[in-house]
Amino acid sequence: MKIARIISVGVAAFVAVSSAAFAQQSHTGTVTGINRLNNTVAIRQTQSGTVGANTAAAAEEFKVESGVSLEALHAGDGVNFSTSEADGAKTITKIDRR
């Protein structure tokens, strides 16, 4: 009985950790605006793979996780960034200039 409980706790922990890892997504885009006071950044994401899709995507505003610096970024910079979503809010966890 004790072994079954240990195994079930281990499986539950594994599922929780793996779902958090899959929740992070990597993207590319162009910075369209930065608000350093509110710690947010607006990014127009790069279209993915559809041939002939020339329509420009609307910029989306993301909160930036504390500890992620926006000092080196400027509007017009191409970026690679990772996001996570919690309670419907998308938060940038990592951002780098291309």
C-alpha positions as a printed Julia matrix, in Angstrom:
98×3 Matrix{Float64}:
  0.0    0.0     0.0
  2.81   2.39    0.84
  4.59   1.68   -2.46
  1.4    2.36   -4.44
  1.0    5.71   -2.69
  4.62   6.69   -3.4
  4.23   5.75   -7.07
  0.98   7.71   -7.42
  2.55  10.79   -5.82
  5.54  10.48   -8.16
  3.3   10.2   -11.21
  1.26  13.22  -10.12
  4.44  15.27   -9.66
  5.72  14.21  -13.09
  2.45  15.22  -14.77
  2.48  18.62  -13.04
  6.08  19.35  -14.06
  5.66  18.15  -17.65
  2.48  20.18  -18.2
  4.27  23.34  -17.01
  7.13  22.66  -19.42
  4.75  22.17  -22.35
  2.92  25.38  -21.46
  5.93  27.47  -22.52
  5.9   28.31  -26.2
  8.63  29.82  -28.37
  7.78  32.56  -30.92
  9.38  35.12  -33.24
  8.17  38.6   -34.06
  8.84  42.32  -34.24
  8.58  44.71  -31.3
  6.0   47.41  -32.03
  5.96  49.11  -28.65
  7.5   48.99  -25.17
  6.0   50.3   -21.94
  8.75  50.13  -19.34
  6.51  51.67  -16.65
  3.93  48.87  -16.87
  6.53  46.23  -17.83
  4.72  45.28  -21.05
  5.82  44.87  -24.65
  3.74  44.79  -27.85
  4.93  42.29  -30.47
  3.65  41.55  -33.98
  4.29  37.84  -34.41
  5.81  36.44  -37.59
  3.37  34.55  -39.83
  4.01  30.82  -39.79
  4.33  28.92  -43.03
  1.21  29.73  -45.05
  2.16  30.59  -48.62
  0.52  33.77  -49.86
 -0.54  35.02  -46.45
  0.68  38.6   -46.75
 -1.73  40.11  -44.27
  0.02  41.69  -41.32
 -0.89  40.22  -37.96
 -2.06  42.59  -35.26
  0.4   43.33  -32.49
 -0.29  41.62  -29.19
  0.66  43.07  -25.81
  2.41  40.78  -23.34
  3.32  41.24  -19.7
  7.01  40.67  -18.98
  8.12  38.41  -16.13
 10.14  40.15  -13.42
 13.84  39.66  -14.01
 13.49  39.92  -17.82
 15.16  43.13  -19.0
 13.65  45.35  -21.7
 16.53  47.85  -21.7
 18.21  46.53  -24.87
 14.97  46.42  -26.88
 13.58  49.11  -29.19
 10.54  49.32  -31.45
 11.32  47.63  -34.77
 13.67  45.01  -33.28
 13.18  41.43  -34.39
 12.94  39.11  -31.37
 12.72  35.48  -30.35
 10.65  35.07  -27.21
  9.08  32.45  -24.99
  5.7   32.83  -23.32
  3.68  31.05  -20.71
 -0.01  31.45  -20.04
 -1.63  31.53  -16.62
 -5.23  32.53  -15.94
 -5.64  33.73  -19.53
 -2.74  36.2   -19.36
  0.28  35.64  -21.6
  3.62  36.46  -19.97
  7.02  36.66  -21.65
  9.51  34.49  -19.76
 12.48  35.05  -22.11
 13.18  37.53  -24.91
 16.24  37.95  -27.17
 16.99  40.23  -30.13
 17.57  38.47  -33.46
